[in-house]
Amino acid sequence: MQFDLFRRPERISERRTALLGEHEVPYVLKRSVRRRRMLLTVDEDGLTVSVPWRTAEQRIDELLRQSTAWVLGKLELYAARRPRERRWTHGAAVEFLGRDVPLQLTRHTGRTVAQLHEDGTLRLWLTAPEDPAAVRAAVLAWYRRHALPHLSASAIRFAAILGEPPPVVMLSSAQGRWGSCNARREVRLNWRLMQAPPRLIDYVVAHEVAHLRVMNHSVRFWSTVERLHPGYRDARAELDRRAAHYMSL
């Protein structure tokens, strides 16, 4: 069997940078002998420019220049979906009902205590305030403690609007799912929702409570959601943009 050591590859990739508006944007250029048209794609890994093998540099530059607004918009959208960096140290902030709440850590020999102070800080008394894992565990326990009464009250309120008996509300820790409702009228809601602004929490609760009346996603179901939460579409879109960050907790 013979191999042609000088045979041209069918495709190549190279990393580049383009100046789009005032932004230097890294991208991957992919050339392929099988491709017939130029294509721009943006995903969580960034910008990719796919072109036929013999595409001139001028045409690539022109495509990028003409697509500047679209590319920057897509990159901004994916950047917003990335989880924000979390720090579990004194002075770092956690999110609670859509607000940034700074952490105030104090060494304490007894059991861990967490309290939201009137000055807007979350005060934690714990044995190892220098241990990020211990701080994180204390904050997560605090979220869970507040989640059930808050989410239950919201579910009871929406059920009353529909004239439905209050559902049984339970907390969920599911990764990638905000809530569920079953035929036993059990509504499960993710405690991580406590990071979100109330309008986003209300959308999820309204969605699940609407299933008490309609156990599918028909037009009638979405009409019920809109009755409970007018403008739910905007809330759903915003929650989708923030989902990766909230779920990273």
C-alpha angles and dihedrals in degrees: 000000000000128000126205102227091188097051112130113244117246092233140012135188130204135175117239142164127230130192106231111180103312094335130095103217122193115215143168117243114207121191119192133178089214096054118097102181137039116252135187120203130179123192138146089296094056136246124347124187114199117190141165113271099257098042110142120240089238092060092049091050091048092050091051093047093050091047098046097114093046094047095047091047093052093046090051090050093052091044090055090053095054116100113259117238111268123211123188099201139109110290096016116124133236125192122249122174089340097309129110108242117193118223120237110193125198129180111243132174097207131065119316114273126192123189133170104225125214089245089066098255126123106229117205125189109194141148096245111031089163091062111090092199091055092048092049092050091051093050093048091050089051091051091051093048092056097037101073099052092042096047093040092054090051093049092049091050094051093044090054090054089057093043090243125141113255111276125229104260122205133172123251130202095191117149110230099008127089100193151335141204128202137194090265087067091249114149118197118195128186113246089215087076087081088081092062131085113266093252090061093045090050091053092056093045092047089050093054095041089052086062088066085071101030120025096199140050098258127140088266090055094052090046088056091049090051091051089055097038115020109203092027091149092069091047091049091051092048092048089051090054092051098037098098091054096046093046092051090072 
